[in-house]
Amino acid sequence: MTVPKKLSIDTPEQINLEYELAGPGSRFMALFVDLMIQLLAMICLVIVLVIAGVAVNPFRGSRTWVLALFVLSAFFMHWGYFVLFEIFWKGQTPGKRQAGIRVMNERGREASAYEAIARNLLRAVDSLPGLYALGAVVMFLSPQYKRIGDYVAGTIVVHDRRPEEGSIFFNTGKGEVADAINYAALSPNEVELIETFLQRRVDLALEVRQRTAAKLATHLREKCAVPEGSCPDNEDLLEILVRGFRRGARFYSR
């Protein structure tokens, strides 16, 4: 049985997070689903354009118009499909969602629009000489299963946690939110980092879990002006910070 490769990332906040890398099998499965969706969409497009071409056939230049529209739509479908889905679905396409994988950057953050565009523009190179042959070779040789587009954009593909695994369990009660804490000092990135830790803490070794919670709590106690002596348990404090931030309706969990 093959042991899945894991990647350890030190975030800018000096917090260590661990992710399971998506291997060639799950990535090609996701690609197959996406290509099938694209193929079905192209078939539907051809049918619509044929019907439209017949409808406007009496008019001069209708065939040229239909052909131009087909080429434009095919170009957008091929290049825009992956980019738009990865931007608006936070690193996932329908195929990736089906395979349970997600694109993120090497800093452990959600891939930006620039990174999504960069990695997908290189699909033309990865697909050489056909059937993503070059990309497959590079991926098998890469210790992080990266294709050329991932190297250029600085992205990785990791296994996404299932909803039941990714939901946060809280030890603190819903009412335990300290009004004296300055929740507005938190940034969305910091809250995302806290939630990532709370989701993954059960998978961490006890020493790593305690050390990570202490690092986060020490930094945020001062930043959020947590009253001296309150919330002595580090993980409880992190839970309260997330609850307080959510209560302010300034951030919603991804």
C-alpha positions, 0 to 999 in steps of 0.5 A: 500500500502506497503511503500518500505524500504529505507537504509541510508548509510554514505560513508567513505567521510561522505556523506549520500546516500539513497537507496531503498532496494529490497524486497523478491518479486523482489529478488525471481522474479530475482532468478526465471529468473536466474534459468530458464536461468540455466535450459535452459543452462543445457538442451542445454548442455545435448543435446550437450553432448549426440550428442558428446557421440554418435559421439565418441561412438566407442572409449573406455571410451567415456561415462566416458569422457562425464559424467565427462564433464557434471558434471564439466560443471554443477558445473561451471554453478551452482556456476559460473553463479551468481559469474561471472555475479555479478562481470562483470555486476557490481552486476547484473545477467540477472534476477536481471537486469530484476527485476531492482535490484543490489547487492552492499556492505554495504558502498554504493560501488560496490560489490567486487569480493571477496564479490560476491564470498562469498555471492554466496558460501553461496547459498548452506546454503541458499537453505537448506533444499530445494527451498531456504527455509532457505534463505527465512526465514532469509530474511523475518526476516532481517530488510534489507532483507538479506539472510545468504550470504549477512550477511557473505559478507556484501552486500545488494540488492537495487533497481537499477534506470532506465536509464531515472532516473539514467542519470545525468542532468547538470545545467552547460553547456558543455563548463564550465570546468575550466582548473585551477582545478586539476582534476587528484587529483580525484579518481574514487571512488570520481567521482562515489560518485559525480555522485551518488549524482547528480543522486539522488539529486532530490529525496533528501529533499532540506536541505539534498541536500544542506548539502550533496553538501556542504560537497562534495564541501568543501572537493574537493575544497581543494583537487583539488586546485579550485581557490579561488572565482571560482564556488561558487555554490556547485552543479555547482562545482560538475558538473564541476569536473565530466565533467573535469574528464571525459574529461581527459578520465580517468573515465567513468560513470557507 
